[in-house]
């Protein structure tokens, strides 16, 4: 997963430098592919760095009052362009009993960003809905629901939070990634006392990822 994006960067930039393109459109296509590889590599490196920091107990979090709806809107805004490129509808539904929670804003943003990154990556058509609600115990819940590829029936979803795991072996090749995103999200959740869970009715029927604060 490190070598593949590096090969894309190397190969396509070399082709541009050597003038191996027919027109500006093809040149730009090569550069965009190289940029995509660079972004993919950057995501993997950031996940590794974050995971090492958490496991090495080098991260300290401080909790403050946080406006949950404003935080969710901010993170969703960061994914609006990517969702738009795939013609996915990204919306927020708010049914919270009050918007203020006591947590670490930066840490929660990273958790939600990982879940939205997965939702956009594994959804090719349809929509992604972020639902805010308060559960029966009065705890705020953020649910990221997508209409994507889903998870195969019988999958132990708890194992998907382990390092280097994805829904099935073929997914890394088709969608890329090192299988660290959920591991990082779970590690960050532990820092703020949150609970993460995944649910899917089956392959091709979408996934719901929940953060229970």
Protein Blocks (a to p, Z undefined) as FASTA:
>chain_A
ZZmmmmmmmmmmmmmmnopafblklmmmmmmmmmmmmmmmmmmmmmmmmmmmmmnopacc
ddddddfklmmmmmmmmmmmmmmmnopacddddfbehjbdcddfklmmmmmmmmmmmmmm
mpcbhcddddddddfkopacdddddfbebjaehiafklmmpghiafblklmmmngpjhlm
mmmmmmmmmmnopacddddfbehiapaddddZZ
